[in-house]
């Protein structure tokens, strides 16, 4: 599909240079000098990207972003300005702008931003196509699911920090991956800060230079590795207070310096942070920096636990069953048992229950949350043999069909049945 760009800019020298530059790359650019001309062009044809100058003869571009996107909500709008400010940048992004470009900029820099916009647009088109085929796993059908869907789409359009909070197992990592996929950015790098020893977190994030300490070598940190991509900081509440200040500095200045290094390196990294603890409460307790919380909390969402969105359970159960590729459906009785189970572990616990149902059938007892409840542990070989028997039974003793469903040969299946 051919990419089409609209440039609304009253500086004819700049707009002509942009048109000529992109024309050589096979991207046609139409030029408008006023907001009115731009709206007229938009009503006549569709564009993938709109390059919108902020100061125009008939108004400020930032005030018309929503109107442009109301004509074509799938178009990516990039605001250009010679008078930058943090306040205007945030306002533009919140109005729906894909990016905020400060003049003067090089044509190569513009090309990079346009490329990211096109990637994001294509990713969204793919997402819409998947949604047309059926309900999306991450979202669900409930009001909470719709809220998550809207948040993901809006968050993917901008490069502002994102904060995802929610109980363990609610799908924070899945949502972070989904936002990244829709954004069209480069690599997705995830680090669970709770699992990294405190004395190693700094070197993991910032990188090291040879000789910085005994055994140190030149090594990129995660910020450098995630350049032009997304860095997902899971369990951000586990970050030690001294490092929170360094993280704040990197987020605000967009520069990183390796441990033992003298030179700062610019990095283009989108931060998504997640926590299963309330960061607001941690701020009140003095365990998390307030300024860092404000910087990460630009776009935030709290994913509700499954017990507050039970209308989504059937969708999640169907997804897990399909993902496991198992020939099994749940009876109304078992489905009702799953629906009324506390599910304190949320999606993670639900998946575990479905796996057990697939292995042992519908007669299993759902796990109790009371302390001291004894559990029966079976040898793995015995579990496998029981499952194989159930699959053979499902196919009414047809060894060929059972072997095909299990992805093994008839001979292997016979050995497992006899073992």
Long-range contacts (C-beta under 8 A, 24 or more apart in sequence): 2-26, 2-28, 3-27, 3-48, 3-49, 3-118, 4-28, 4-30, 4-45, 4-46, 4-47, 4-48, 4-49, 5-29, 5-30, 5-47, 5-48, 5-49, 5-50, 5-51, 5-114, 6-30, 6-32, 6-38, 6-41, 6-42, 6-47, 6-49, 6-50, 6-51, 7-31, 7-32, 7-50, 7-51, 8-32, 8-33, 8-34, 8-35, 8-37, 8-38, 8-50, 8-51, 8-52, 8-53, 8-56, 8-61, 9-33, 9-51, 9-53, 9-80, 10-34, 10-53, 10-56, 10-57, 11-53, 17-107, 18-51, 18-107, 18-110, 21-107, 21-110, 21-111, 22-111, 22-114, 25-111, 27-114, 33-57, 34-58, 35-59, 35-61, 35-64, 38-68, 39-64, 39-67, 39-68, 39-71, 42-68, 42-71, 42-72, 42-75, 43-71, 46-72, 46-75, 47-72, 47-75, 48-75, 48-76, 48-117, 48-118, 48-121, 49-75, 49-76, 49-77, 49-78, 49-114, 49-117, 49-118, 49-121, 50-75, 50-76, 50-77, 50-78, 51-78, 51-80, 51-110, 51-114, 52-77, 52-78, 52-79, 52-80, 52-97, 53-80, 53-81, 54-79, 54-80, 54-81, 54-82, 54-83, 54-88, 55-81, 55-82, 55-83, 62-88, 62-91, 62-92, 62-95, 62-97, 65-92, 65-95, 65-96, 65-97, 66-95, 66-96, 69-96, 74-121, 74-124, 74-125, 75-121, 76-117, 76-118, 76-120, 76-121, 76-157, 78-113, 78-114, 78-117, 80-105, 90-160, 90-298, 93-157, 93-158, 93-159, 93-160, 94-158, 96-157, 97-158, 98-157, 98-158, 99-158, 99-159, 116-183, 116-184, 116-185, 117-184, 118-184, 119-184, 119-185, 120-156, 120-157, 120-182, 120-183, 120-184, 121-184, 122-184, 123-156, 123-181, 123-182, 123-183, 123-184, 124-153, 124-156, 124-182, 127-181, 127-182, 135-315, 137-174, 137-315, 137-316, 137-319, 138-171, 138-174, 138-175, 138-178, 140-309, 140-311, 140-312, 140-315, 140-316, 141-311, 141-312, 141-315, 142-309, 142-311, 142-312, 144-303, 144-304, 144-308, 144-309, 144-312, 145-309, 145-312, 147-301, 148-175, 148-301, 148-303, 151-299, 151-301, 152-178, 152-179, 152-182, 153-182, 154-299, 155-179, 155-183, 155-299, 156-180, 156-182, 156-183, 156-184, 157-183, 158-299, 159-183, 159-185, 159-270, 160-298, 160-299, 161-251, 161-270, 161-271, 161-272, 161-273, 161-295, 161-296, 161-297, 161-298, 161-299, 162-270, 162-271, 162-272, 162-273, 162-296, 162-298, 162-299, 162-300, 162-301, 163-236, 163-272, 163-273, 163-274, 163-275, 163-279, 163-296, 163-297, 163-298, 163-299, 163-300, 163-301, 164-272, 164-273, 164-274, 164-275, 164-300, 164-301, 164-303, 165-274, 165-275, 165-276, 165-278, 165-279, 165-300, 165-301, 165-302, 165-303, 166-274, 166-276, 166-302, 166-303, 166-304, 166-305, 167-276, 167-303, 167-305, 167-346, 168-276, 168-345, 168-346, 168-348, 169-345, 169-346, 169-347, 169-348, 169-349, 170-303, 170-304, 170-305, 170-306, 170-346, 170-347, 171-303, 171-346, 171-347, 172-234, 172-274, 172-276, 172-303, 173-232, 173-234, 173-274, 174-347, 175-301, 175-303, 176-230, 176-232, 176-234, 176-272, 176-274, 177-232, 179-230, 179-272, 180-229, 180-230, 180-232, 180-270, 180-272, 183-230, 183-270, 185-228, 185-229, 185-230, 185-270, 186-226, 186-227, 186-228, 186-229, 186-230, 187-225, 187-226, 187-228, 187-229, 187-230, 188-226, 188-229, 188-230, 188-232, 189-222, 189-225, 189-226, 189-229, 189-230, 189-231, 189-232, 190-232, 190-234, 191-222, 191-231, 191-232, 191-233, 191-234, 192-234, 192-235, 193-233, 193-234, 193-235, 193-236, 193-238, 193-239, 194-234, 194-235, 194-238, 195-235, 198-240, 201-239, 201-240, 201-243, 202-243, 202-246, 202-259, 203-259, 205-243, 205-247, 206-246, 206-256, 206-257, 206-258, 206-259, 207-256, 207-258, 207-259, 207-261, 208-258, 208-259, 208-260, 209-258, 209-259, 209-260, 209-261, 210-260, 211-260, 212-258, 212-259, 212-260, 212-261, 213-259, 213-260, 216-259, 216-260, 219-258, 221-256, 221-258, 223-250, 223-256, 223-267, 223-269, 224-256, 224-265, 224-267, 226-267, 226-269, 227-267, 227-268, 227-269, 228-268, 228-269, 229-269, 229-270, 230-269, 230-270, 230-271, 230-272, 231-269, 231-270, 231-271, 231-272, 232-272, 232-273, 232-274, 233-271, 233-272, 233-273, 233-274, 234-273, 234-274, 235-274, 235-275, 235-276, 236-273, 236-274, 236-275, 236-279, 236-296, 237-275, 237-276, 237-277, 237-279, 237-282, 237-287, 237-288, 241-287, 241-288, 241-289, 244-288, 244-289, 244-292, 245-289, 245-292, 247-292, 248-289, 248-291, 248-292, 248-295, 251-292, 251-295, 251-296, 252-295, 271-296, 305-343, 305-344, 305-346, 306-343, 306-346, 306-347, 306-350, 307-342, 307-343, 307-344, 310-339, 313-338, 313-339, 313-350, 316-347, 316-350, 317-350, 317-354, 320-350, 320-351, 320-354, 320-355, 321-354, 321-358, 324-354, 324-355, 324-358, 326-358, 327-391, 327-394, 327-405, 328-357, 328-358, 328-394, 330-357, 330-362, 331-362, 333-362, 334-362, 337-366, 338-366, 341-366, 342-369, 344-369, 358-387, 359-383, 359-386, 359-387, 359-390, 360-386, 360-387, 360-390, 361-390, 381-419, 384-416, 385-416, 385-417, 385-419, 388-413, 388-416, 388-417, 389-417, 392-417
